[in-house]
Amino acid sequence: MAGTVDEYLAALPADVRVRLQDVRRVVHEVVPDVGETISYAMPTFTLDDQPLLHVAAWKQHIGVYPLPVLDPELDAAVAPYRGTKDTLKLPHAKPLPCELVAEVVRVLVDRRRTGE
């Protein structure tokens, strides 16, 4: 089991590693002071030492957890990628929707900072 996000990434196939590194880059662009750890055996991004977002590489997709309640417009944009009620499922067979991931991260950060 990986002890760091870098170790987790190193264990992935190259094409999946690149995609997850892109997700990681987006998270860091949106939240420059975000922390990283491994929690529940997956990369976890933290804000103020509390989990903000988990990501995991699967055979067919990258999972992003949790998916918060979204406004109707963003919810409609997320709909094709919704795996379950609270999972963003990013299939490897499709281009990575970086701006969509960024919007979801912004919502998570806003909710954390406003205490929602």
Secondary structure, DSSP 8 states (H G I E B T S, - for coil): --SSHHHHHHTS-HHHHHHHHHHHHHHHHH-TT-EEEEETTEEEEEETTEEEEEEEE-SSEEEEE------HHHHHHHGGGEEETTEEEEETTS---HHHHHHHHHHHHHHHHHT-
